[in-house]
């Protein structure tokens, strides 16, 4: 568990490192749109989830079928290393989704969609 000051500092480091990973990924992963992270600093780093978002379900499926999953894992690992975050199994902290599926299931409401992930 991190105190408030440490949580704010970690949030800044994570945001910067994951922004760098996002920009690196855009030309490497066709259909990749953006990424975000979810975290409860009372349960850090166990609660950390990095969500990679693609434009369509087809884009997501192609990425997961090809080497996209490996690239997402490598970029996430590099970002977490840069932010000085240690996690055991990186795959337990990765999720992938699509804009298309969010529109279909949650009417494009990412806050609501991500809150479902956050509880898991």
N, C-alpha and C positions, 0 to 999 in steps of 0.2 A: 504494500500500500504506500502510495506517495502522498506527501502533504500537498497543500494547495500550491505553494511556490514551485516545488519539484514537478507537480502535474503540469503547470503552465509552461515550464521550461521544456519538459518532455513533449508536450503538445506542439510547441514551436519546432523542435528538432524533427519530430515525426512528420509534421506537415511539410517542412522544407524537403526532407529526404524523399518523401513519397511524391511530392510535386516533381522532383527531378526524375524519379522513376517513371512517372506518367509521361513526361515529355520525351524521355528516351524510348518508351514503348510505342508511341504513336506511329512512327514510321516502320516499326518492326512487326506490329500485329494488325493486320488488315481488319478494319471494322471496330478497332478499339476506340472508345470515346473518352473515358475518364476513369479515375479511381478515387476511392475515399476510404476512410478508416473509421471504425467504431471502437470505442474503448471505455471501460469503466475503471478509472484510476484507483478505485478501492480494491480492484481485483487485477491489477496490472502486474505482469504482462499477459497473464492467462486470458483475460477478456479481450485482448486485441484481435480485431478482425480487419483484414484488408480486402476490400471488395473491388474487383476489376469489372468495369461495365463496358459492354460492347453495344453497337447500334442495334443489331438484330440477333435473333436466336441462331440463325444460320452462321453469322460471324462468330458467335460464341462457340458453336459446335465445331466449326473449322479450327478455331484456335485450340480447343481442347483435344481435338483429334490429331492435330499436327504437333509442332514443337512449341505452340503457344503456352501450354501449361508450364513447360520447362522454363520458358522465358519469363513468365509471370513469377514463377518461384524464384528464379535467379535475381530478378530486379527487386522483388520484395526482400529477399535476403540481404542484398546489397544496401537497400534503403534502411533496413533495421540495423544493420551493422553500422552504417553512417550515423544513425540516431542513437547508437549505443544501447540497443535493445536486444536482449537475448531471449530466444524462445526455443523450446525443445524441437518439436516437429513443425516445420514451417507450414506444411499442408493443413494442419489443424487451425491455422490462422488465415487461410486464403479462402475467398469465395469469389464466384464470378456470376454475372447477371447480364441482362440486356435492357436497353431502353424500351424495346418492343414489348418485352414481358411485363415490365413495370406499367406501361400504358394499358396493356390487356387486363392485368389483374388488379392494379391499384390506380387506374386512371391517371398515370403519370406522377403520382404522389410519392416521390422518393422518400420523404420523411416517414411516411407510414410504412412503406415497403422495408426500409432499413430497420425500423423499430422491431419488425418481426425477426430479422436476423440477429439483432442485438440481444434478444431474449434467449437465444440458443447458446 
